[in-house]
Amino acid sequence: MSKKNIMVLRSDNSGVGFFRSLQPHINLEKIYPDEFHVEMYAPNEINFNDDNFLKRFDLIHYHRTMCEYDQMPPLIDKLKKLGIKMIMDLDDFFFPHKLHPAFHMIQQSGLGKKILNNVQSAQFITTTTPVFADLIKKYNKNVFVLPNTIDPTMDQFIPKKIEREKIAVGYLAGSSHLVDLEEIQGLFQRLRVDNNLKNKFQVILCGFDLRGSHTNVNTQTGKQETRPILPKETSWYLYEKLFTDDYRMIEDKKYLDFLMKFKREDYPNEENMTYRRVWTKLLKKYAENYNLMDISLAPLSYKGGEFNISKSQLKLIEGAFHKKAVICTSYAPKIGPYDIDGVHEKNCILIPEKKNHKNWFKYTKKLIESKNMREDMGNQLYEDFHIKYSINEDSKNRRELYLNLLN
């Protein structure tokens, strides 16, 4: 059998582009070198008018789009005539909820509708979960699930034991999750005033980042002025206020003064403070933050509607490879991202909406107090996930899918 030539159009070299495009196809060629040849390109590196170049490929994998959105329909028709198969990968619902920071930008630009048009015209689609696949099938039936997976040989996913005095309760995510964190509003205040937990735990906020800009628009002239964002204008500042009970958790005035400087510097004995700020890390190091925590929190707001219910179970997957106890949101009686694999009190704690405020406190406290429960849950999560969500399993399933589509 001759090799199948795959063109991968990467959306970027980090984040989605790395985990959904680059890494899976690098591993596919590595595991099956006699069956696949993969070439990686940025979309702007391709001349789609060069038919001789295009005909070298059997399949093109792309994230959301291959070119400008309005040019996609004729390009898809052309590639079909050349006999080239196309797979669109999608990891987020096309319309963010109204509380998402990018909602107004996406609404004004019409980006959601443009992505939906691409979904409807796509030849084949891959996505992260069966829940999201069912939503996509309303617009395109040719959907296949290839979940997010982990390369366990990457150093950041190899657990490292760190000795510490306190049980660390951590959160690791991006800057667009303020509405999700509001699901655990008051949790840390309740933990702080519980006498049985005094000096037993630490709260960790991972990914703290001050990069970005702020744009002011003159309503009379329409002129826009952009400047660097101020620390207290960032979502991370709001995260930190929530995590520290509006900084009341910080009893050491010198440490509070240090935090208010927003300098990316170390502080003496910060690993044993009641609250710890952890600055953002490079993509190939971000998961090292799981070594700093014993309990990982993964709230997901019900206000997020289809956008949130379409999210992947990545926080569970990452927690599994680090053998961490994870508390996460359940969409029961519906199936949300964590309901797909979660088994209550076996491999994670699932918090349903009707018990939201009560159970986040109840089970966080329970896990802080019980080392056996933390370890049993983390070990069970690893056993349930480490094969199913490994990158080699992705390569096996991707190989089967690609060969079926190409044959």
C-alpha positions as CSV (number, residue, x, y, z in Angstrom):
1,M,0.0,0.0,0.0
2,S,1.4,3.4,-1.0
3,K,1.8,6.1,1.6
4,K,-1.0,8.5,2.2
5,N,0.1,12.1,2.0
6,I,-1.4,14.4,4.5
7,M,-1.3,18.2,4.5
8,V,-1.9,19.7,7.9
9,L,-2.8,23.4,8.0
10,R,-2.0,24.6,11.5
11,S,-3.9,27.4,13.0
12,D,-0.9,28.3,15.2
13,N,2.0,26.7,16.9
14,S,0.5,26.7,20.3
15,G,-2.7,25.8,22.1
16,V,-5.2,24.4,19.7
17,G,-2.8,24.3,16.8
18,F,-0.3,22.2,18.8
19,F,-2.7,19.8,20.5
20,R,-5.3,19.3,17.8
21,S,-3.1,19.6,14.6
22,L,0.7,19.4,15.0
23,Q,1.2,16.9,17.8
24,P,-1.4,14.3,16.6
25,H,0.0,14.2,13.1
26,I,3.6,14.2,14.1
27,N,2.8,11.1,16.2
28,L,0.7,9.5,13.4
29,E,3.7,9.6,11.0
30,K,6.0,8.4,13.8
31,I,3.8,5.4,14.7
32,Y,2.9,4.5,11.1
33,P,5.8,5.7,8.9
34,D,5.0,3.2,6.1
35,E,1.5,4.4,5.8
36,F,1.5,8.2,6.2
37,H,3.6,11.1,5.1
38,V,2.7,14.4,6.8
39,E,3.6,18.0,5.8
40,M,2.8,21.0,8.0
41,Y,2.0,24.4,6.7
42,A,0.4,27.7,7.8
43,P,-2.6,28.5,5.6
44,N,-0.8,31.6,4.2
45,E,2.1,29.4,3.0
46,I,-0.2,27.6,0.5
47,N,-0.9,28.6,-3.1
48,F,-4.3,27.1,-3.7
49,N,-4.0,27.9,-7.4
50,D,-1.1,25.5,-7.8
51,D,-3.0,22.3,-8.8
52,N,0.2,20.3,-9.3
53,F,1.2,21.0,-5.7
54,L,-2.2,20.3,-4.3
55,K,-2.5,17.0,-6.1
56,R,0.5,15.6,-4.2
57,F,-1.9,15.3,-1.2
58,D,-4.6,12.7,-0.4
59,L,-6.1,14.6,2.5
60,I,-6.0,18.1,4.0
61,H,-6.6,18.6,7.7
62,Y,-7.5,22.1,8.9
63,H,-8.8,23.9,11.9
64,R,-12.0,26.0,11.2
65,T,-10.9,27.2,7.8
66,M,-8.2,26.8,5.0
67,C,-8.4,30.4,3.7
68,E,-10.5,33.5,4.0
69,Y,-14.0,32.4,5.0
70,D,-15.8,33.8,1.9
71,Q,-13.3,31.9,-0.4
72,M,-14.0,28.5,1.2
73,P,-17.0,27.3,-0.9
74,P,-15.1,27.5,-4.3
75,L,-12.0,26.0,-2.7
76,I,-13.9,23.0,-1.3
77,D,-15.4,22.4,-4.7
78,K,-12.0,22.6,-6.4
79,L,-10.4,20.2,-4.0
80,K,-13.2,17.7,-4.4
81,K,-12.7,17.8,-8.2
82,L,-9.0,17.1,-7.6
83,G,-10.0,14.1,-5.5
84,I,-8.5,15.5,-2.3
85,K,-10.3,14.7,0.9
86,M,-10.8,17.4,3.6
87,I,-11.2,17.2,7.3
88,M,-12.2,20.2,9.3
89,D,-11.3,20.1,13.0
90,L,-13.4,22.0,15.5
91,D,-12.8,22.2,19.3
92,D,-15.2,25.0,20.3
93,F,-18.8,25.7,19.6
94,F,-19.1,28.5,17.0
95,F,-21.2,30.9,19.1
96,P,-19.7,31.8,22.5
97,H,-22.2,32.6,25.3
98,K,-23.1,36.2,26.1
99,L,-20.8,36.3,29.1
100,H,-17.7,35.2,27.2
101,P,-15.1,38.0,26.8
102,A,-15.0,37.4,23.0
103,F,-18.8,37.5,22.6
104,H,-19.2,41.0,21.3
105,M,-16.1,40.8,19.1
106,I,-17.3,37.6,17.5
107,Q,-20.8,38.9,17.1
108,Q,-19.7,42.1,15.4
109,S,-17.3,40.4,13.1
110,G,-19.8,37.7,12.2
111,L,-17.1,35.1,12.9
112,G,-19.6,32.6,14.4
113,K,-21.7,32.6,11.3
114,K,-18.7,32.2,9.1
115,I,-17.5,29.2,11.1
116,L,-21.1,27.7,10.9
117,N,-21.0,28.2,7.1
118,N,-17.8,26.2,7.0
119,V,-19.3,23.5,9.2
120,Q,-22.2,23.2,6.8
121,S,-20.0,22.9,3.7
122,A,-17.2,20.8,5.3
123,Q,-16.6,17.4,3.7
124,F,-15.7,15.7,7.0
125,I,-15.4,17.1,10.6
126,T,-13.5,15.9,13.6
127,T,-14.2,17.1,17.1
128,T,-13.5,16.5,20.8
129,T,-16.5,14.8,22.4
130,P,-19.7,12.9,21.4
131,V,-21.7,15.7,23.1
132,F,-20.2,18.3,20.7
133,A,-20.5,15.9,17.8
134,D,-24.2,15.6,18.4
135,L,-24.6,19.4,18.2
136,I,-22.5,19.6,15.0
137,K,-24.7,16.9,13.4
138,K,-27.6,19.3,13.3
139,Y,-25.6,21.1,10.6
140,N,-23.4,18.3,9.1
141,K,-23.8,14.6,9.6
142,N,-20.2,13.6,8.7
143,V,-18.7,14.1,12.2
144,F,-16.1,11.9,13.9
145,V,-14.9,12.1,17.5
146,L,-11.1,12.3,18.1
147,P,-10.7,13.5,21.7
148,N,-8.0,15.5,23.1
149,T,-5.1,13.3,24.2
150,I,-1.8,13.5,26.1
151,D,1.7,12.5,25.1
152,P,2.8,10.9,28.4
153,T,6.4,11.1,27.4
154,M,6.3,14.9,27.5
155,D,8.1,16.0,30.6
156,Q,5.2,18.2,31.8
157,F,3.0,15.2,32.0
158,I,5.4,13.1,34.1
159,P,4.3,13.7,37.7
160,K,7.0,15.0,40.1
161,K,6.6,14.7,43.9
162,I,6.9,18.0,45.6
163,E,6.9,18.0,49.4
164,R,4.8,20.7,51.1
165,E,3.2,21.5,54.4
166,K,-0.3,22.3,53.2
167,I,-2.8,20.5,50.9
168,A,-2.9,22.6,47.7
169,V,-6.3,23.3,46.0
170,G,-5.5,24.5,42.5
171,Y,-7.1,26.0,39.4
172,L,-5.4,26.0,36.0
173,A,-7.2,27.5,32.9
174,G,-7.2,30.5,30.6
175,S,-8.4,34.0,31.0
176,S,-12.0,33.6,29.7
177,H,-13.4,31.7,32.6
178,L,-14.7,34.3,35.0
179,V,-18.3,33.2,34.6
180,D,-17.2,29.6,35.3
181,L,-15.3,30.6,38.5
182,E,-18.5,32.3,39.7
183,E,-19.9,28.8,40.2
184,I,-17.6,28.5,43.2
185,Q,-18.1,32.0,44.5
186,G,-17.8,31.9,48.3
187,L,-16.0,28.5,48.4
188,F,-12.6,29.9,49.6
189,Q,-14.3,32.2,52.1
190,R,-16.0,29.2,53.6
191,L,-12.8,27.1,53.7
192,R,-11.0,30.0,55.3
193,V,-13.3,30.4,58.2
194,D,-13.6,26.6,58.9
195,N,-11.7,26.0,62.1
196,N,-11.1,22.4,61.2
197,L,-9.2,23.5,58.1
198,K,-7.2,26.3,59.6
199,N,-3.6,26.2,58.3
200,K,-4.2,22.9,56.5
201,F,-4.7,24.1,52.9
202,Q,-3.3,26.4,50.3
203,V,-5.2,27.9,47.3
204,I,-3.2,28.1,44.0
205,L,-4.2,30.2,41.0
206,C,-2.2,29.0,37.9
207,G,-1.6,30.9,34.7
208,F,-1.6,34.4,36.0
209,D,-0.9,36.7,33.0
210,L,-0.9,40.5,32.5
211,R,-0.3,40.6,28.8
212,G,-2.9,42.3,26.6
213,S,-4.3,45.7,25.7
214,H,-7.2,47.9,26.4
215,T,-9.0,49.8,23.7
216,N,-11.0,53.0,24.4
217,V,-13.4,54.2,21.7
218,N,-14.4,57.9,21.6
219,T,-18.2,57.8,21.2
220,Q,-18.3,61.1,19.4
221,T,-15.5,60.7,16.9
222,G,-15.2,56.9,16.8
223,K,-11.5,57.1,17.2
224,Q,-9.9,54.2,19.0
225,E,-6.9,54.4,21.3
226,T,-5.1,51.2,22.5
227,R,-2.8,51.0,25.5
228,P,-1.3,48.2,27.6
229,I,-3.9,46.7,30.0
230,L,-3.5,47.6,33.6
231,P,-3.1,44.8,36.2
232,K,-6.5,45.6,37.9
233,E,-8.2,45.6,34.5
234,T,-7.4,41.9,33.8
235,S,-9.6,38.9,34.4
236,W,-6.7,37.5,36.4
237,Y,-7.1,40.2,39.0
238,L,-10.8,39.3,39.3
239,Y,-9.9,35.7,39.5
240,E,-7.5,36.5,42.3
241,K,-10.0,38.5,44.3
242,L,-12.4,35.5,44.1
243,F,-9.7,33.1,45.2
244,T,-8.5,35.2,48.1
245,D,-11.9,36.3,49.4
246,D,-11.2,39.8,48.1
247,Y,-7.7,39.4,49.6
248,R,-9.0,38.9,53.1
249,M,-7.2,35.5,53.0
250,I,-3.8,37.3,52.9
251,E,-3.1,38.0,56.5
252,D,0.6,38.8,56.0
253,K,0.7,42.5,55.0
254,K,4.1,42.3,53.4
255,Y,2.9,39.4,51.2
256,L,-0.2,41.4,50.2
257,D,2.0,44.4,49.4
258,F,4.1,42.1,47.3
259,L,1.1,40.7,45.4
260,M,-0.2,44.2,44.7
261,K,3.1,45.1,42.9
262,F,2.2,42.5,40.2
263,K,5.8,41.7,39.6
264,R,6.8,38.4,38.2
265,E,9.1,37.5,41.1
266,D,9.4,34.9,43.8
267,Y,8.5,35.5,47.4
268,P,10.1,33.7,50.4
269,N,8.2,30.7,51.5
270,E,5.3,31.4,49.0
271,E,4.9,27.6,48.6
272,N,3.5,27.5,52.1
273,M,1.4,30.7,52.0
274,T,-2.4,30.4,52.3
275,Y,-2.7,31.7,48.7
276,R,-0.1,31.4,45.9
277,R,-0.1,33.2,42.6
278,V,1.6,31.1,39.8
279,W,2.5,33.0,36.6
280,T,1.7,31.7,33.1
281,K,4.1,29.2,31.6
282,L,5.1,28.2,28.1
283,L,2.8,25.7,26.3
284,K,5.3,22.9,26.8
285,K,5.5,23.6,30.5
286,Y,2.0,24.7,31.6
287,A,1.0,21.2,32.9
288,E,3.9,21.2,35.4
289,N,1.5,23.3,37.5
290,Y,-0.4,20.1,38.4
291,N,2.7,19.1,40.5
292,L,1.9,22.1,42.7
293,M,-1.6,21.0,43.6
294,D,-3.3,18.0,45.3
295,I,-6.8,18.9,44.3
296,S,-7.8,20.4,40.9
297,L,-11.0,22.4,40.5
298,A,-12.8,22.4,37.2
299,P,-16.0,24.5,37.4
300,L,-18.0,25.1,34.2
301,S,-20.9,27.5,34.3
302,Y,-24.4,26.4,33.4
303,K,-24.9,29.9,32.0
304,G,-22.5,28.9,29.2
305,G,-25.2,27.0,27.4
306,E,-24.2,25.1,24.2
307,F,-20.7,26.7,24.3
308,N,-19.8,25.2,27.7
309,I,-21.6,21.9,27.2
310,S,-19.5,21.5,24.0
311,K,-16.2,21.9,25.9
312,S,-13.9,18.9,26.2
313,Q,-13.0,17.0,29.4
314,L,-9.4,18.2,29.1
315,K,-9.1,19.2,32.8
316,L,-10.0,15.6,33.7
317,I,-7.5,14.2,31.2
318,E,-4.7,16.4,32.4
319,G,-5.5,15.6,36.0
320,A,-5.5,11.9,35.2
321,F,-2.0,11.8,33.9
322,H,-0.9,13.6,37.1
323,K,-3.0,11.3,39.3
324,K,-4.8,14.3,40.9
325,A,-8.2,14.4,42.6
326,V,-10.5,16.5,40.4
327,I,-13.8,18.2,41.4
328,C,-15.8,19.3,38.3
329,T,-19.2,20.4,37.1
330,S,-21.9,17.9,36.2
331,Y,-24.7,18.8,33.7
332,A,-26.9,16.0,34.9
333,P,-29.5,15.0,33.8
334,K,-27.9,16.2,30.6
335,I,-24.4,14.9,29.5
336,G,-21.7,17.6,29.9
337,P,-18.0,17.2,29.2
338,Y,-17.2,15.8,32.6
339,D,-20.2,13.5,32.7
340,I,-18.8,11.6,29.7
341,D,-16.3,9.7,31.8
342,G,-16.7,10.8,35.3
343,V,-17.8,8.3,38.0
344,H,-18.9,10.1,41.2
345,E,-16.5,9.6,44.1
346,K,-14.6,6.9,42.1
347,N,-12.4,8.8,39.6
348,C,-13.6,12.4,40.3
349,I,-16.3,14.4,42.1
350,L,-19.1,15.6,39.9
351,I,-21.1,18.6,41.3
352,P,-24.7,18.9,39.8
353,E,-26.3,22.4,39.6
354,K,-28.9,21.8,42.2
355,K,-26.2,21.0,44.8
356,N,-23.7,23.5,43.4
357,H,-22.9,25.8,46.4
358,K,-23.3,23.1,49.0
359,N,-21.2,20.4,47.4
360,W,-18.2,22.4,46.2
361,F,-17.5,23.2,49.8
362,K,-18.4,19.8,51.1
363,Y,-16.1,17.8,48.8
364,T,-13.2,20.2,48.7
365,K,-13.2,20.0,52.5
366,K,-13.5,16.3,52.4
367,L,-10.6,15.9,50.0
368,I,-8.4,18.3,52.1
369,E,-9.0,16.2,55.1
370,S,-8.6,12.8,53.5
371,K,-5.2,11.8,51.9
372,N,-6.6,8.3,51.1
373,M,-9.6,9.7,49.2
374,R,-7.3,12.1,47.2
375,E,-4.9,9.3,46.3
376,D,-7.6,6.7,45.5
377,M,-9.4,9.1,43.3
378,G,-6.3,10.2,41.4
379,N,-5.1,6.6,40.9
380,Q,-8.6,5.6,39.6
381,L,-8.7,8.5,37.2
382,Y,-5.3,7.5,35.9
383,E,-6.4,3.9,35.4
384,D,-9.5,5.0,33.6
385,F,-7.9,7.5,31.3
386,H,-4.2,6.8,30.7
387,I,-4.8,4.5,27.7
388,K,-8.0,5.9,26.3
389,Y,-6.6,9.5,26.2
390,S,-3.0,8.8,25.3
391,I,-1.6,10.1,22.0
392,N,-0.9,6.6,20.7
393,E,-4.5,5.7,21.1
394,D,-5.3,8.9,19.1
395,S,-2.9,7.7,16.4
396,K,-4.5,4.3,16.2
397,N,-8.0,5.8,15.9
398,R,-6.9,8.5,13.5
399,R,-5.2,5.9,11.2
400,E,-8.4,3.9,11.0
401,L,-10.5,7.0,10.3
402,Y,-8.2,8.4,7.6
403,L,-7.7,5.0,5.8
404,N,-11.5,4.5,5.8
405,L,-12.1,8.0,4.4
406,L,-9.4,7.7,1.8
407,N,-10.4,4.2,0.7
